[in-house]
Amino acid sequence: MKKLILVMVVLALILALPVALADDGAGALEFTDWATLGTLAGASAIVATIVQITKKSALVQKLPTQVWSYLLALVVLLLANAFTTGLTGESAARCLLNAAIVSLTTNGGYSAVQRMKGA
């Protein structure tokens, strides 16, 4: 299974190379931007990816996964706000609440995939 995933990633990179080399100056090399990361879908995608990559590290293993995903969501949303509209007290307070939504969405999505794999 691991070899299949590795082959798929390599194929995706090979297929993406011509697109990356054909940059027309319109940001073709950018996979995402801060405005996208400020959305529920963008923040959930990046948080899920970072959680899966880092959850086996010694530092992160000391935290429950839900807490780790909330902290990551909070950082992503704060940075997205800071780099797009500017961070204010009001937007920071919204980030605290929105991070919970992103975290719950990310954790729920992962749980759903695990249930489907077990079915």
CORVEN-V123743 format. One line per field, one symbol per residue. psi: psi as a letter, one per 30 degrees, with the letter a starting at -180 (. if undefined). A space follows every 10 residues. Layout:
psi: ???
//
This chain:
psi: eeeeeeeeee eeeeefeeee fhkggggffk elleeeffle eeeeeeeeee eeefffleee ffkkeeeeee eeeeeeeeee eefdfkklee eeeeeeeeee eeeeeeeeee eeeeeeef.
//
